[in-house]
Amino acid sequence: MKTIVIAAGYATRLGELTKNFPKPLLKIGDNTILGRLLDDIDPIEAIDEHIIVTNHRFAPIFEKWASEQHYTKPITIVDDGTNSNEERLGAVGDLLYVMDQMQLNDDLLVVAADNLLFFHFRDFVAFAQEKQTSCIMYHEQPSIEKLQRTGVVVLDENNRVLEMAEKPQQPKTRHAVPPFYIYLQKDFDLIRHALENGCGNDAPGNLAHYLVEHTPMHAWPMDGDRFDIGSLDTYYEACEKYGK
């Protein structure tokens, strides 16, 4: 299994802070957002490589960062060739780009790079290995307003995904889906043809939503919290809460 870190966005909502610097490499205390993520993933036995897809503007910064790391698994930086927010491929587009460029044929742990996590990916990987399907996560979200801005799933008693809706105006459940996924090799043919069959390319949840309608998927109940860094305010809040 390989880690795919989607880190090709331009983080325009953070203004000058990320105008010429990638959000995943911002510091929270003495570590970066991305470093905290890989600290948890790297010890997982099933993982044999971390692949970080970024844009052309930030690729040299990631390369320098990677050269200074000492993880047990190798880090590969993939440049998607874009230079501006207007050119971006989108999260799904970047995943397909990496799969094509590197001719990947291993199961994938796909993660967004702008969250602080308070659970362990090891348990998510074990869940997918038990279910033998591609998997998503879910957590209980009491806010209807927040449910209307994310993916929402309906599950059966075995946590199989029956339905998934992106940004529903009338959510059927309070099961919100964060941007962390496991895609098994057996679903790669579906994934590689997703865009041409109508899957959206931007939000990472679009691919999971598409796959739910074409192949069995399960949802792991996230057993900890996460902190999404999407603005200057949330970045400074994260530094204050978790950087000391």
C-alpha positions in Angstrom: 0.0 0.0 0.0 1.2 3.5 -0.8 0.3 6.8 0.8 -1.0 9.5 -1.7 -0.9 12.9 -0.1 -3.0 15.4 -2.1 -1.1 18.7 -1.7 -1.4 20.5 -5.0 -3.8 23.3 -3.9 -2.8 26.9 -3.6 -4.5 27.7 -0.2 -5.7 31.1 -1.4 -7.8 31.6 1.8 -4.6 31.9 3.8 -3.5 35.0 1.8 0.1 36.0 1.9 1.1 33.2 4.2 0.7 30.6 1.4 1.2 32.8 -1.6 4.7 31.3 -2.2 4.7 28.5 0.4 2.6 25.3 0.6 0.0 25.1 3.4 1.0 21.4 4.4 4.5 22.6 5.3 3.3 25.4 7.7 4.6 24.8 11.2 2.4 23.9 14.1 4.8 24.0 17.0 8.0 22.3 16.1 6.5 20.2 13.3 4.7 20.8 10.0 1.1 19.8 9.3 2.3 17.2 6.8 5.0 16.0 9.2 2.4 15.3 11.9 0.4 13.3 9.3 3.3 11.2 8.1 4.5 10.6 11.7 1.3 8.6 12.2 1.3 6.8 8.8 4.9 5.9 8.4 5.0 3.1 11.1 2.1 1.2 9.4 3.7 -2.1 8.1 1.4 -2.2 5.0 2.7 1.2 3.7 5.9 1.1 1.6 6.1 4.6 0.1 4.7 8.1 0.6 3.8 9.9 -2.6 3.1 13.6 -2.3 1.5 15.3 -5.4 1.9 19.1 -5.5 2.0 21.9 -8.1 4.9 23.1 -10.1 5.3 26.3 -7.9 5.7 24.3 -4.7 7.4 21.2 -5.9 11.0 22.4 -5.1 9.9 23.4 -1.6 8.5 19.9 -1.0 11.7 18.3 -2.5 13.9 20.2 -0.1 11.6 19.3 2.8 11.6 15.6 1.8 15.4 15.6 1.6 15.6 16.6 5.3 13.2 13.8 6.5 14.1 10.5 8.1 11.0 8.4 7.7 11.4 4.6 7.3 9.5 4.7 4.0 10.7 6.7 0.9 9.1 10.0 0.0 8.4 10.7 -3.7 7.3 14.2 -4.8 5.2 14.4 -8.0 4.8 17.7 -9.8 1.4 18.0 -11.5 2.7 20.8 -13.8 0.3 23.5 -12.8 1.3 27.0 -11.8 -1.8 28.7 -10.6 -5.1 28.2 -8.8 -6.9 28.6 -12.2 -4.9 25.7 -13.7 -5.3 23.2 -10.8 -6.3 19.7 -11.7 -8.5 19.2 -8.6 -8.0 16.5 -6.0 -9.4 13.7 -8.2 -7.5 15.0 -11.2 -4.3 14.9 -9.2 -4.9 11.4 -7.9 -5.4 10.1 -11.5 -2.4 12.0 -12.6 -0.2 10.3 -10.0 -1.7 6.9 -10.8 -0.9 7.4 -14.5 2.6 8.9 -14.1 3.8 6.3 -11.6 1.9 3.4 -13.1 0.6 2.5 -9.7 -0.7 -1.0 -9.0 -0.9 -1.0 -5.2 -3.7 -0.3 -2.8 -3.7 3.4 -1.9 -4.2 5.4 1.3 -5.3 8.8 0.0 -5.2 11.7 2.4 -5.7 15.5 2.3 -2.7 17.4 3.8 -4.4 20.2 5.7 -5.7 18.5 8.8 -4.4 17.8 12.3 -5.6 14.3 13.3 -6.3 12.8 16.7 -6.8 9.2 15.6 -4.5 6.6 14.1 -4.5 5.6 10.4 -3.3 2.1 11.4 -6.9 1.3 12.6 -8.3 2.6 9.3 -6.0 0.4 7.3 -6.8 -2.7 9.5 -10.6 -2.0 8.9 -10.1 -2.0 5.1 -8.0 -5.1 5.3 -10.8 -6.8 7.2 -13.6 -5.6 4.9 -11.6 -6.2 1.6 -13.3 -3.2 0.0 -12.3 0.4 -0.7 -13.2 2.4 2.4 -14.0 5.9 3.6 -14.3 7.3 7.1 -17.2 8.9 8.9 -17.9 10.8 12.1 -21.0 12.2 13.7 -21.6 15.8 12.8 -24.4 17.6 14.8 -24.3 20.8 12.7 -26.7 20.7 9.8 -24.9 23.7 8.3 -21.6 21.7 8.3 -23.3 18.6 6.9 -24.4 20.8 4.0 -20.8 21.5 3.2 -19.4 18.0 3.2 -20.1 14.4 2.1 -22.8 12.5 4.1 -23.4 8.8 4.1 -26.1 6.3 4.8 -24.8 3.0 6.2 -26.2 -0.5 6.9 -25.6 -2.4 10.2 -22.2 -3.7 8.9 -21.0 -0.2 7.9 -21.4 -0.8 4.2 -22.1 2.5 2.4 -25.6 2.5 1.0 -25.7 6.1 -0.2 -23.3 9.1 -0.3 -24.3 12.6 -1.0 -22.0 15.6 -1.6 -23.1 18.8 0.2 -26.8 17.7 0.6 -29.3 20.4 1.5 -31.3 17.9 3.4 -28.9 15.4 4.9 -30.3 11.9 5.5 -27.9 11.2 8.4 -25.4 13.0 10.5 -22.5 10.8 9.2 -20.0 13.3 7.8 -17.1 12.1 5.6 -13.6 13.6 6.0 -11.0 13.6 3.2 -9.3 10.3 3.9 -9.8 7.2 1.7 -8.5 3.7 1.0 -8.8 2.6 -2.6 -8.1 -1.0 -3.4 -6.3 -2.1 -6.5 -9.3 -4.1 -7.7 -11.2 -0.8 -8.1 -8.5 0.9 -10.2 -10.3 0.4 -13.5 -13.3 2.2 -12.2 -11.1 5.0 -10.7 -9.1 5.5 -13.9 -12.3 6.0 -15.9 -14.2 8.0 -13.3 -13.8 11.5 -14.9 -14.9 10.4 -18.3 -17.9 8.8 -16.7 -19.1 12.0 -15.0 -17.2 12.1 -11.7 -16.3 15.6 -10.6 -12.5 16.4 -10.5 -12.2 19.0 -7.7 -13.4 17.9 -4.3 -11.8 14.6 -3.1 -15.2 13.3 -2.0 -16.4 13.2 -5.6 -14.5 10.0 -6.3 -15.8 8.2 -3.3 -19.3 9.3 -4.2 -18.8 8.0 -7.7 -17.4 4.6 -6.5 -20.2 4.0 -4.0 -22.6 3.7 -6.9 -20.4 1.2 -8.7 -18.6 -1.0 -6.2 -19.1 -2.1 -2.5 -17.5 0.3 0.0 -17.4 0.5 3.8 -17.0 3.3 6.2 -14.8 3.3 9.3 -16.1 5.1 12.3 -13.4 7.7 13.0 -12.4 7.1 16.7 -10.8 10.5 17.3 -11.2 14.1 16.2 -9.6 16.2 13.4 -8.9 19.9 13.0 -9.3 21.3 9.5 -7.0 24.2 8.7 -8.8 26.1 6.0 -8.2 29.8 6.8 -5.8 32.1 8.6 -8.0 32.1 11.7 -8.0 28.3 11.9 -4.3 28.1 11.3 -3.6 30.6 14.2 -6.1 28.7 16.3 -4.3 25.4 15.6 -0.9 27.0 16.5 -2.4 28.3 19.8 -4.2 25.0 20.8 -1.7 22.4 19.5 1.6 24.1 18.9 2.8 24.4 22.5 
